[in-house]
Amino acid sequence: MDESRLTLLPDHSFAALLPALRGRLGQVAASIDALTFPSVLDGAMTQLFHSAVNGTGATEGSIWLLEQATGSLTIAYNTSTNSQKLVGKFKQPLNAGLISMVFSSEQSFIENEVYRNSMQDKTLDSLLKVRTWAMIAVPFYFLRECRGVASCVQLIPVTAEAADPKGFNGIHEAIFRNAIVVLGRLIDHWAMSRTIGLD
């Protein structure tokens, strides 16, 4: 059976405009940081991220963006009740921790009992008085580059006895990773629409 296939080719009438468009999108990308990122997200984007976090059975999720000036990844969005303490404020140095490892390698990470991993930076756990039991972290791409990391975690309190969470598996990692790919594409669409005046 023959399958119909839609083939779209670049419209040559736009060719002369491409350098200006790429330059403008580069400026847009540079303007998106931990403080401006929440204003980029619309209802569909935030719902997608929350659904991905909840779908894995995570306690909370965060989006970390590269901050060149401080050489760190800064929390730009967080789903927990502590978000006001974290967004735009907590910074993970690029030379320490698992989140930074995911950013530099551009490789996904999944681990249970992650608190036993010597590479885990426990600064955030100490601040929140929790222990990270399990973590999924994936590179976060938008506007043609890896610009940060998205993570979700299962946390346990350090001050009281609690049953150990079930942890994450490969299916959870795939659910989360695919949602983050879609989120990046939605941001691309947002930036393109704003740049060419369709929005």
Backbone as JSON Lines, residues from 0, in Angstrom:
{"i":0,"aa":"M","n":[0.84,-1.18,0.0],"ca":[0.0,0.0,0.0],"c":[0.88,1.24,0.0]}
{"i":1,"aa":"D","n":[0.6,2.16,-0.92],"ca":[1.37,3.4,-0.99],"c":[0.9,4.34,0.11]}
{"i":2,"aa":"E","n":[1.87,4.95,0.79],"ca":[1.54,5.91,1.83],"c":[1.74,7.32,1.28]}
{"i":3,"aa":"S","n":[0.75,8.16,1.54],"ca":[0.9,9.57,1.16],"c":[1.88,10.21,2.13]}
{"i":4,"aa":"R","n":[2.75,11.03,1.6],"ca":[3.75,11.69,2.44],"c":[3.8,13.16,2.08]}
{"i":5,"aa":"L","n":[3.65,13.98,3.12],"ca":[3.71,15.42,2.92],"c":[5.18,15.85,2.91]}
{"i":6,"aa":"T","n":[5.58,16.53,1.86],"ca":[6.95,17.02,1.76],"c":[6.91,18.54,1.74]}
{"i":7,"aa":"L","n":[7.56,19.15,2.71],"ca":[7.64,20.6,2.76],"c":[9.08,21.02,2.51]}
{"i":8,"aa":"L","n":[9.27,21.9,1.56],"ca":[10.58,22.43,1.25],"c":[10.62,23.92,1.62]}
{"i":9,"aa":"P","n":[11.82,24.43,1.95],"ca":[11.91,25.86,2.27],"c":[11.42,26.72,1.13]}
{"i":10,"aa":"D","n":[10.71,27.78,1.48],"ca":[10.25,28.75,0.48],"c":[11.41,29.7,0.18]}
{"i":11,"aa":"H","n":[11.87,29.71,-1.06],"ca":[13.04,30.5,-1.42],"c":[12.82,32.0,-1.22]}
{"i":12,"aa":"S","n":[11.58,32.43,-1.17],"ca":[11.33,33.87,-0.99],"c":[11.73,34.33,0.41]}
{"i":13,"aa":"F","n":[11.91,33.38,1.34],"ca":[12.31,33.74,2.7],"c":[13.82,33.64,2.91]}
{"i":14,"aa":"A","n":[14.55,33.15,1.92],"ca":[15.98,32.87,2.09],"c":[16.77,34.08,2.56]}
{"i":15,"aa":"A","n":[16.49,35.23,1.98],"ca":[17.24,36.44,2.34],"c":[16.99,36.89,3.77]}
{"i":16,"aa":"L","n":[15.88,36.44,4.34],"ca":[15.52,36.85,5.7],"c":[16.1,35.94,6.77]}
{"i":17,"aa":"L","n":[16.62,34.77,6.37],"ca":[17.06,33.78,7.35],"c":[18.16,34.26,8.29]}
{"i":18,"aa":"P","n":[19.2,34.96,7.79],"ca":[20.23,35.43,8.73],"c":[19.66,36.35,9.81]}
{"i":19,"aa":"A","n":[18.77,37.25,9.43],"ca":[18.16,38.15,10.41],"c":[17.29,37.38,11.39]}
{"i":20,"aa":"L","n":[16.56,36.38,10.88],"ca":[15.7,35.58,11.75],"c":[16.53,34.78,12.75]}
{"i":21,"aa":"R","n":[17.61,34.15,12.26],"ca":[18.47,33.38,13.16],"c":[19.11,34.29,14.22]}
{"i":22,"aa":"G","n":[19.52,35.47,13.79],"ca":[20.12,36.41,14.73],"c":[19.14,36.83,15.8]}
{"i":23,"aa":"R","n":[17.91,37.1,15.37],"ca":[16.88,37.53,16.34],"c":[16.54,36.4,17.3]}
{"i":24,"aa":"L","n":[16.43,35.17,16.81],"ca":[16.13,34.04,17.69],"c":[17.28,33.8,18.67]}
{"i":25,"aa":"G","n":[18.51,34.07,18.23],"ca":[19.64,33.98,19.15],"c":[19.52,34.99,20.28]}
{"i":26,"aa":"Q","n":[19.06,36.2,19.95],"ca":[18.84,37.22,20.98],"c":[17.73,36.8,21.94]}
{"i":27,"aa":"V","n":[16.68,36.21,21.4],"ca":[15.58,35.73,22.24],"c":[16.09,34.67,23.2]}
{"i":28,"aa":"A","n":[16.87,33.71,22.68],"ca":[17.41,32.66,23.52],"c":[18.26,33.23,24.65]}
{"i":29,"aa":"A","n":[19.09,34.23,24.33],"ca":[19.95,34.84,25.34],"c":[19.15,35.58,26.4]}
{"i":30,"aa":"S","n":[17.95,36.01,26.06],"ca":[17.13,36.76,27.02],"c":[16.34,35.86,27.96]}
{"i":31,"aa":"I","n":[16.31,34.56,27.66],"ca":[15.57,33.63,28.52],"c":[16.51,33.11,29.6]}
{"i":32,"aa":"D","n":[16.27,33.53,30.83],"ca":[17.07,33.07,31.95],"c":[16.14,32.66,33.09]}
{"i":33,"aa":"A","n":[16.72,32.39,34.24],"ca":[15.91,31.89,35.36],"c":[14.83,32.87,35.8]}
{"i":34,"aa":"L","n":[15.09,34.15,35.63],"ca":[14.11,35.15,36.06],"c":[13.02,35.38,35.03]}
{"i":35,"aa":"T","n":[13.36,35.28,33.73],"ca":[12.37,35.54,32.69],"c":[11.63,34.28,32.24]}
{"i":36,"aa":"F","n":[12.2,33.11,32.54],"ca":[11.62,31.86,32.04],"c":[10.16,31.66,32.44]}
{"i":37,"aa":"P","n":[9.76,31.95,33.69],"ca":[8.34,31.73,34.02],"c":[7.39,32.52,33.14]}
{"i":38,"aa":"S","n":[7.81,33.69,32.62],"ca":[6.92,34.47,31.76],"c":[6.8,33.88,30.36]}
{"i":39,"aa":"V","n":[7.72,32.98,30.0],"ca":[7.65,32.28,28.71],"c":[6.59,31.19,28.76]}
{"i":40,"aa":"L","n":[6.45,30.56,29.91],"ca":[5.56,29.41,30.04],"c":[4.1,29.84,30.0]}
{"i":41,"aa":"D","n":[3.31,29.16,29.16],"ca":[1.87,29.37,29.19],"c":[1.21,28.2,29.91]}
{"i":42,"aa":"G","n":[-0.11,28.19,29.96],"ca":[-0.81,27.15,30.7],"c":[-0.54,25.75,30.18]}
{"i":43,"aa":"A","n":[-0.46,25.6,28.86],"ca":[-0.21,24.28,28.29],"c":[1.19,23.79,28.64]}
{"i":44,"aa":"M","n":[2.16,24.69,28.63],"ca":[3.53,24.3,28.96],"c":[3.66,23.87,30.42]}
{"i":45,"aa":"T","n":[3.08,24.67,31.32],"ca":[3.19,24.32,32.74],"c":[2.43,23.03,33.02]}
{"i":46,"aa":"Q","n":[1.27,22.84,32.39],"ca":[0.51,21.61,32.59],"c":[1.29,20.41,32.08]}
{"i":47,"aa":"L","n":[1.95,20.56,30.94],"ca":[2.77,19.48,30.4],"c":[3.87,19.08,31.38]}
{"i":48,"aa":"F","n":[4.56,20.08,31.94],"ca":[5.66,19.77,32.86],"c":[5.13,19.13,34.15]}
{"i":49,"aa":"H","n":[4.07,19.68,34.71],"ca":[3.5,19.1,35.93],"c":[3.0,17.68,35.67]}
{"i":50,"aa":"S","n":[2.39,17.45,34.52],"ca":[1.9,16.11,34.19],"c":[3.05,15.13,34.06]}
{"i":51,"aa":"A","n":[4.16,15.58,33.48],"ca":[5.33,14.71,33.34],"c":[5.89,14.35,34.71]}
{"i":52,"aa":"V","n":[5.99,15.34,35.59],"ca":[6.49,15.1,36.95],"c":[5.57,14.14,37.69]}
{"i":53,"aa":"N","n":[4.27,14.41,37.65],"ca":[3.31,13.55,38.35],"c":[3.26,12.16,37.74]}
{"i":54,"aa":"G","n":[3.44,12.08,36.42],"ca":[3.37,10.78,35.74],"c":[4.49,9.83,36.11]}
{"i":55,"aa":"T","n":[5.59,10.37,36.6],"ca":[6.69,9.52,37.04],"c":[6.57,9.11,38.5]}
{"i":56,"aa":"G","n":[5.65,9.74,39.21],"ca":[5.55,9.49,40.65],"c":[6.56,10.29,41.45]}
{"i":57,"aa":"A","n":[7.05,11.39,40.86],"ca":[8.05,12.22,41.53],"c":[7.4,13.11,42.58]}
{"i":58,"aa":"T","n":[8.21,13.5,43.54],"ca":[7.77,14.46,44.56],"c":[7.69,15.86,43.98]}
{"i":59,"aa":"E","n":[8.68,16.2,43.16],"ca":[8.71,17.52,42.54],"c":[9.62,17.5,41.33]}
{"i":60,"aa":"G","n":[9.54,18.56,40.55],"ca":[10.4,18.69,39.38],"c":[10.93,20.1,39.25]}
{"i":61,"aa":"S","n":[12.06,20.23,38.58],"ca":[12.69,21.54,38.39],"c":[13.22,21.66,36.97]}
{"i":62,"aa":"I","n":[13.26,22.9,36.49],"ca":[13.95,23.22,35.25],"c":[15.1,24.15,35.61]}
{"i":63,"aa":"W","n":[16.29,23.76,35.19],"ca":[17.52,24.5,35.47],"c":[18.03,25.11,34.17]}
{"i":64,"aa":"L","n":[18.37,26.39,34.19],"ca":[18.9,27.04,32.98],"c":[20.33,27.52,33.22]}
{"i":65,"aa":"L","n":[21.12,27.46,32.16],"ca":[22.5,27.9,32.22],"c":[22.55,29.4,32.5]}
{"i":66,"aa":"E","n":[23.4,29.77,33.44],"ca":[23.67,31.18,33.75],"c":[25.16,31.41,33.54]}
{"i":67,"aa":"Q","n":[25.48,31.96,32.39],"ca":[26.88,32.11,32.01],"c":[27.65,32.98,33.0]}
{"i":68,"aa":"A","n":[27.03,34.04,33.48],"ca":[27.73,35.01,34.33],"c":[28.25,34.38,35.62]}
{"i":69,"aa":"T","n":[27.51,33.42,36.16],"ca":[27.92,32.8,37.42],"c":[28.5,31.41,37.23]}
{"i":70,"aa":"G","n":[28.52,30.92,35.98],"ca":[29.02,29.57,35.74],"c":[28.22,28.53,36.49]}
{"i":71,"aa":"S","n":[26.89,28.64,36.38],"ca":[26.02,27.75,37.14],"c":[24.75,27.43,36.37]}
{"i":72,"aa":"L","n":[24.03,26.44,36.88],"ca":[22.68,26.15,36.43],"c":[21.75,26.65,37.54]}
{"i":73,"aa":"T","n":[20.81,27.51,37.16],"ca":[19.93,28.14,38.14],"c":[18.52,27.6,37.96]}
{"i":74,"aa":"I","n":[17.85,27.32,39.07],"ca":[16.47,26.84,38.99],"c":[15.59,27.95,38.42]}
{"i":75,"aa":"A","n":[14.94,27.65,37.31],"ca":[14.07,28.61,36.63],"c":[12.59,28.29,36.82]}
{"i":76,"aa":"Y","n":[12.3,27.04,37.2],"ca":[10.91,26.63,37.47],"c":[10.95,25.44,38.4]}
{"i":77,"aa":"N","n":[10.01,25.41,39.34],"ca":[9.95,24.31,40.3],"c":[8.49,24.07,40.67]}
{"i":78,"aa":"T","n":[8.12,22.8,40.81],"ca":[6.71,22.47,41.05],"c":[6.34,22.37,42.53]}
{"i":79,"aa":"S","n":[7.3,22.56,43.43],"ca":[7.02,22.32,44.85],"c":[6.53,23.58,45.56]}
{"i":80,"aa":"T","n":[6.15,23.41,46.82],"ca":[5.74,24.55,47.64],"c":[6.92,25.42,48.02]}
{"i":81,"aa":"N","n":[8.12,24.95,47.79],"ca":[9.33,25.73,48.08],"c":[9.8,26.55,46.89]}
{"i":82,"aa":"S","n":[9.0,26.63,45.84],"ca":[9.46,27.24,44.6],"c":[9.92,28.68,44.79]}
{"i":83,"aa":"Q","n":[9.26,29.44,45.67],"ca":[9.65,30.84,45.86],"c":[11.05,30.97,46.46]}
{"i":84,"aa":"K","n":[11.47,29.96,47.22],"ca":[12.81,29.97,47.8],"c":[13.87,29.58,46.78]}
{"i":85,"aa":"L","n":[13.44,28.92,45.7],"ca":[14.39,28.3,44.78],"c":[14.52,29.0,43.44]}
{"i":86,"aa":"V","n":[13.41,29.4,42.84],"ca":[13.42,29.93,41.48],"c":[14.21,31.24,41.41]}
{"i":87,"aa":"G","n":[15.21,31.22,40.56],"ca":[16.07,32.39,40.39],"c":[17.09,32.57,41.49]}
{"i":88,"aa":"K","n":[17.07,31.68,42.49],"ca":[17.94,31.84,43.65],"c":[18.93,30.71,43.84]}
{"i":89,"aa":"F","n":[18.47,29.46,43.69],"ca":[19.4,28.36,43.92],"c":[20.21,28.09,42.66]}
{"i":90,"aa":"K","n":[21.53,28.07,42.82],"ca":[22.44,27.89,41.68],"c":[23.33,26.68,41.93]}
{"i":91,"aa":"Q","n":[23.41,25.82,40.93],"ca":[24.28,24.64,40.98],"c":[25.53,24.92,40.15]}
{"i":92,"aa":"P","n":[26.71,24.97,40.77],"ca":[27.92,25.22,39.99],"c":[28.11,24.18,38.89]}
{"i":93,"aa":"L","n":[28.62,24.63,37.76],"ca":[28.8,23.74,36.62],"c":[29.85,22.67,36.86]}
{"i":94,"aa":"N","n":[30.68,22.86,37.86],"ca":[31.76,21.89,38.11],"c":[31.43,20.92,39.25]}
{"i":95,"aa":"A","n":[30.15,20.85,39.64],"ca":[29.79,19.96,40.75],"c":[28.37,19.44,40.57]}
{"i":96,"aa":"G","n":[28.16,18.19,41.01],"ca":[26.81,17.65,41.07],"c":[26.35,16.92,39.82]}
{"i":97,"aa":"L","n":[25.29,16.14,40.01],"ca":[24.75,15.33,38.93],"c":[24.03,16.15,37.87]}
{"i":98,"aa":"I","n":[23.36,17.22,38.29],"ca":[22.66,18.08,37.33],"c":[23.66,18.67,36.34]}
{"i":99,"aa":"S","n":[24.79,19.13,36.86],"ca":[25.81,19.69,35.99],"c":[26.43,18.63,35.09]}
{"i":100,"aa":"M","n":[26.56,17.41,35.6],"ca":[27.07,16.32,34.78],"c":[26.16,16.07,33.59]}
{"i":101,"aa":"V","n":[24.84,16.1,33.81],"ca":[23.88,15.88,32.72],"c":[23.99,17.0,31.69]}
{"i":102,"aa":"F","n":[24.16,18.23,32.18],"ca":[24.29,19.36,31.25],"c":[25.54,19.23,30.39]}
{"i":103,"aa":"S","n":[26.66,18.93,31.02],"ca":[27.93,18.9,30.28],"c":[28.0,17.7,29.33]}
{"i":104,"aa":"S","n":[27.39,16.57,29.72],"ca":[27.44,15.37,28.87],"c":[26.3,15.32,27.87]}
{"i":105,"aa":"E","n":[25.23,16.08,28.13],"ca":[24.0,16.03,27.34],"c":[23.46,14.61,27.26]}
{"i":106,"aa":"Q","n":[23.59,13.88,28.37],"ca":[23.08,12.51,28.48],"c":[22.11,12.42,29.64]}
{"i":107,"aa":"S","n":[21.0,11.71,29.43],"ca":[20.02,11.53,30.5],"c":[20.6,10.71,31.65]}
{"i":108,"aa":"F","n":[20.03,10.92,32.82],"ca":[20.49,10.23,34.04],"c":[19.27,9.75,34.81]}
{"i":109,"aa":"I","n":[19.32,8.52,35.29],"ca":[18.28,7.98,36.17],"c":[18.95,7.12,37.21]}
{"i":110,"aa":"E","n":[18.56,7.32,38.48],"ca":[19.16,6.51,39.53],"c":[18.26,6.5,40.75]}
{"i":111,"aa":"N","n":[18.15,5.33,41.38],"ca":[17.48,5.2,42.66],"c":[18.54,5.14,43.77]}
{"i":112,"aa":"E","n":[18.13,5.48,44.98],"ca":[19.07,5.62,46.09],"c":[20.22,6.54,45.71]}
{"i":113,"aa":"V","n":[19.86,7.62,45.05],"ca":[20.87,8.53,44.49],"c":[21.69,9.2,45.59]}
{"i":114,"aa":"Y","n":[21.15,9.27,46.8],"ca":[21.88,9.9,47.89],"c":[23.18,9.14,48.21]}
{"i":115,"aa":"R","n":[23.28,7.89,47.75],"ca":[24.51,7.13,47.96],"c":[25.58,7.46,46.91]}
{"i":116,"aa":"N","n":[25.2,8.17,45.86],"ca":[26.13,8.51,44.79],"c":[27.05,9.64,45.25]}
{"i":117,"aa":"S","n":[28.33,9.42,45.22],"ca":[29.29,10.41,45.71],"c":[29.29,11.69,44.87]}
{"i":118,"aa":"M","n":[28.75,11.62,43.66],"ca":[28.72,12.8,42.8],"c":[27.54,13.72,43.13]}
{"i":119,"aa":"Q","n":[26.59,13.24,43.91],"ca":[25.44,14.09,44.22],"c":[25.87,15.23,45.15]}
{"i":120,"aa":"D","n":[25.57,16.45,44.74],"ca":[25.81,17.62,45.58],"c":[24.63,17.74,46.54]}
{"i":121,"aa":"K","n":[24.87,17.64,47.83],"ca":[23.8,17.61,48.81],"c":[23.42,18.99,49.36]}
{"i":122,"aa":"T","n":[23.89,20.05,48.7],"ca":[23.6,21.4,49.18],"c":[22.11,21.68,49.21]}
{"i":123,"aa":"L","n":[21.41,21.34,48.14],"ca":[19.97,21.62,48.09],"c":[19.22,20.74,49.08]}
{"i":124,"aa":"D","n":[19.61,19.49,49.21],"ca":[18.97,18.62,50.21],"c":[19.14,19.2,51.61]}
{"i":125,"aa":"S","n":[20.3,19.7,51.93],"ca":[20.55,20.28,53.24],"c":[19.69,21.52,53.46]}
{"i":126,"aa":"L","n":[19.55,22.33,52.42],"ca":[18.73,23.53,52.53],"c":[17.28,23.2,52.82]}
{"i":127,"aa":"L","n":[16.76,22.15,52.15],"ca":[15.34,21.79,52.28],"c":[15.1,20.75,53.37]}
{"i":128,"aa":"K","n":[16.19,20.24,53.98],"ca":[16.09,19.23,55.03],"c":[15.38,17.96,54.53]}
{"i":129,"aa":"V","n":[15.84,17.5,53.36],"ca":[15.31,16.28,52.76],"c":[16.48,15.44,52.25]}
{"i":130,"aa":"R","n":[16.16,14.23,51.82],"ca":[17.14,13.36,51.17],"c":[16.58,12.98,49.81]}
{"i":131,"aa":"T","n":[17.38,13.13,48.77],"ca":[16.94,12.72,47.44],"c":[17.09,11.21,47.32]}
{"i":132,"aa":"W","n":[15.96,10.54,47.16],"ca":[15.96,9.08,47.03],"c":[16.21,8.65,45.58]}
{"i":133,"aa":"A","n":[15.51,9.3,44.65],"ca":[15.62,8.92,43.25],"c":[15.6,10.18,42.39]}
{"i":134,"aa":"M","n":[16.25,10.09,41.23],"ca":[16.34,11.25,40.34],"c":[16.31,10.83,38.88]}
{"i":135,"aa":"I","n":[15.6,11.62,38.1],"ca":[15.7,11.59,36.63],"c":[16.13,12.99,36.22]}
{"i":136,"aa":"A","n":[17.15,13.09,35.4],"ca":[17.58,14.38,34.88],"c":[17.88,14.23,33.39]}
{"i":137,"aa":"V","n":[17.38,15.16,32.6],"ca":[17.56,15.09,31.15],"c":[17.98,16.46,30.63]}
{"i":138,"aa":"P","n":[18.81,16.48,29.58],"ca":[19.17,17.77,28.97],"c":[17.95,18.46,28.4]}
{"i":139,"aa":"F","n":[17.94,19.78,28.5],"ca":[16.79,20.58,28.07],"c":[17.22,21.46,26.89]}
{"i":140,"aa":"Y","n":[16.67,21.13,25.72],"ca":[17.01,21.84,24.49],"c":[15.87,22.76,24.07]}
{"i":141,"aa":"F","n":[16.22,23.97,23.69],"ca":[15.29,24.82,22.95],"c":[16.12,25.81,22.13]}
{"i":142,"aa":"L","n":[15.53,26.27,21.04],"ca":[16.2,27.18,20.11],"c":[17.58,26.67,19.73]}
{"i":143,"aa":"R","n":[17.63,25.39,19.34],"ca":[18.77,24.75,18.67],"c":[19.95,24.42,19.57]}
{"i":144,"aa":"E","n":[19.84,24.59,20.88],"ca":[20.96,24.28,21.76],"c":[20.47,23.68,23.07]}
{"i":145,"aa":"C","n":[21.37,22.96,23.74],"ca":[21.11,22.52,25.11],"c":[21.32,23.74,26.0]}
{"i":146,"aa":"R","n":[20.26,24.17,26.68],"ca":[20.32,25.39,27.47],"c":[20.09,25.15,28.95]}
{"i":147,"aa":"G","n":[19.95,23.88,29.32],"ca":[19.75,23.59,30.73],"c":[19.44,22.12,30.95]}
{"i":148,"aa":"V","n":[18.8,21.84,32.07],"ca":[18.46,20.48,32.48],"c":[17.07,20.5,33.11]}
{"i":149,"aa":"A","n":[16.31,19.46,32.87],"ca":[15.04,19.25,33.57],"c":[15.21,18.03,34.46]}
{"i":150,"aa":"S","n":[14.72,18.13,35.68],"ca":[14.88,17.02,36.62],"c":[13.6,16.8,37.4]}
{"i":151,"aa":"C","n":[13.43,15.57,37.84],"ca":[12.38,15.26,38.8],"c":[12.96,14.3,39.82]}
{"i":152,"aa":"V","n":[12.48,14.41,41.05],"ca":[13.07,13.66,42.16],"c":[11.99,13.09,43.06]}
{"i":153,"aa":"Q","n":[12.36,12.02,43.73],"ca":[11.57,11.51,44.85],"c":[12.36,11.83,46.11]}
{"i":154,"aa":"L","n":[11.72,12.53,47.04],"ca":[12.38,12.99,48.26],"c":[11.83,12.26,49.48]}
{"i":155,"aa":"I","n":[12.66,12.09,50.48],"ca":[12.22,11.55,51.77],"c":[12.72,12.49,52.86]}
{"i":156,"aa":"P","n":[11.95,12.63,53.93],"ca":[12.39,13.51,55.02],"c":[13.57,12.9,55.77]}
{"i":157,"aa":"V","n":[14.41,13.76,56.31],"ca":[15.54,13.26,57.1],"c":[15.23,13.29,58.59]}
{"i":158,"aa":"T","n":[14.11,13.92,58.95],"ca":[13.79,14.1,60.36],"c":[12.79,13.09,60.89]}
{"i":159,"aa":"A","n":[12.25,12.23,60.04],"ca":[11.24,11.27,60.5],"c":[11.33,10.0,59.67]}
{"i":160,"aa":"E","n":[10.87,8.91,60.28],"ca":[10.85,7.64,59.57],"c":[9.78,7.68,58.48]}
{"i":161,"aa":"A","n":[10.11,7.19,57.33],"ca":[9.15,7.15,56.23],"c":[9.49,5.96,55.35]}
{"i":162,"aa":"A","n":[8.45,5.42,54.72],"ca":[8.67,4.29,53.81],"c":[9.46,4.76,52.6]}
{"i":163,"aa":"D","n":[10.37,3.92,52.12],"ca":[11.15,4.28,50.95],"c":[10.25,4.33,49.72]}
{"i":164,"aa":"P","n":[10.41,5.35,48.88],"ca":[9.63,5.41,47.63],"c":[9.97,4.23,46.72]}
{"i":165,"aa":"K","n":[9.14,4.05,45.7],"ca":[9.36,2.94,44.77],"c":[10.5,3.21,43.8]}
{"i":166,"aa":"G","n":[10.88,4.45,43.64],"ca":[11.95,4.78,42.71],"c":[11.44,4.92,41.29]}
{"i":167,"aa":"F","n":[12.37,5.12,40.37],"ca":[12.06,5.31,38.96],"c":[12.57,4.14,38.14]}
{"i":168,"aa":"N","n":[11.97,3.96,36.96],"ca":[12.46,2.95,36.03],"c":[12.57,3.57,34.63]}
{"i":169,"aa":"G","n":[12.94,2.75,33.67],"ca":[13.15,3.25,32.32],"c":[11.91,3.84,31.68]}
{"i":170,"aa":"I","n":[10.75,3.32,32.03],"ca":[9.5,3.88,31.49],"c":[9.29,5.29,32.0]}
{"i":171,"aa":"H","n":[9.56,5.5,33.3],"ca":[9.45,6.84,33.86],"c":[10.41,7.81,33.17]}
{"i":172,"aa":"E","n":[11.62,7.35,32.94],"ca":[12.61,8.2,32.28],"c":[12.15,8.58,30.88]}
{"i":173,"aa":"A","n":[11.58,7.63,30.14],"ca":[11.1,7.91,28.78],"c":[9.93,8.9,28.8]}
{"i":174,"aa":"I","n":[9.01,8.72,29.74],"ca":[7.87,9.65,29.87],"c":[8.38,11.06,30.1]}
{"i":175,"aa":"F","n":[9.3,11.19,31.03],"ca":[9.8,12.52,31.4],"c":[10.62,13.12,30.25]}
{"i":176,"aa":"R","n":[11.53,12.34,29.68],"ca":[12.39,12.84,28.6],"c":[11.56,13.3,27.41]}
{"i":177,"aa":"N","n":[10.56,12.51,27.01],"ca":[9.74,12.88,25.85],"c":[8.94,14.16,26.12]}
{"i":178,"aa":"A","n":[8.45,14.31,27.35],"ca":[7.71,15.53,27.69],"c":[8.62,16.75,27.61]}
{"i":179,"aa":"I","n":[9.87,16.6,28.01],"ca":[10.8,17.73,27.97],"c":[11.16,18.08,26.52]}
{"i":180,"aa":"V","n":[11.24,17.09,25.65],"ca":[11.44,17.37,24.22],"c":[10.29,18.21,23.68]}
{"i":181,"aa":"V","n":[9.06,17.82,24.04],"ca":[7.88,18.57,23.58],"c":[7.88,19.97,24.15]}
{"i":182,"aa":"L","n":[8.25,20.11,25.42],"ca":[8.31,21.44,26.03],"c":[9.28,22.34,25.29]}
{"i":183,"aa":"G","n":[10.43,21.8,24.93],"ca":[11.4,22.58,24.16],"c":[10.83,23.02,22.82]}
{"i":184,"aa":"R","n":[10.1,22.15,22.16],"ca":[9.51,22.5,20.86],"c":[8.41,23.54,21.02]}
{"i":185,"aa":"L","n":[7.68,23.5,22.12],"ca":[6.66,24.52,22.37],"c":[7.31,25.88,22.58]}
{"i":186,"aa":"I","n":[8.46,25.9,23.24],"ca":[9.18,27.16,23.43],"c":[9.7,27.66,22.09]}
{"i":187,"aa":"D","n":[10.18,26.75,21.24],"ca":[10.6,27.13,19.89],"c":[9.44,27.8,19.14]}
{"i":188,"aa":"H","n":[8.27,27.18,19.23],"ca":[7.09,27.72,18.54],"c":[6.73,29.09,19.1]}
{"i":189,"aa":"W","n":[6.77,29.23,20.42],"ca":[6.49,30.52,21.06],"c":[7.45,31.59,20.55]}
{"i":190,"aa":"A","n":[8.75,31.28,20.55],"ca":[9.76,32.25,20.13],"c":[9.6,32.61,18.66]}
{"i":191,"aa":"M","n":[9.37,31.62,17.8],"ca":[9.2,31.88,16.38],"c":[7.96,32.73,16.12]}
{"i":192,"aa":"S","n":[6.86,32.38,16.76],"ca":[5.61,33.13,16.55],"c":[5.76,34.58,16.97]}
{"i":193,"aa":"R","n":[6.4,34.8,18.12],"ca":[6.6,36.17,18.58],"c":[7.54,36.94,17.66]}
{"i":194,"aa":"T","n":[8.58,36.26,17.2],"ca":[9.6,36.93,16.39],"c":[9.05,37.38,15.04]}
{"i":195,"aa":"I","n":[8.21,36.55,14.4],"ca":[7.71,36.93,13.08],"c":[6.33,37.57,13.12]}
{"i":196,"aa":"G","n":[5.82,37.79,14.35],"ca":[4.58,38.54,14.51],"c":[3.31,37.76,14.27]}
{"i":197,"aa":"L","n":[3.36,36.44,14.45],"ca":[2.15,35.64,14.29],"c":[1.36,35.53,15.58]}
{"i":198,"aa":"D","n":[1.94,35.95,16.67],"ca":[1.29,35.82,17.98],"c":[0.93,37.19,18.54]}
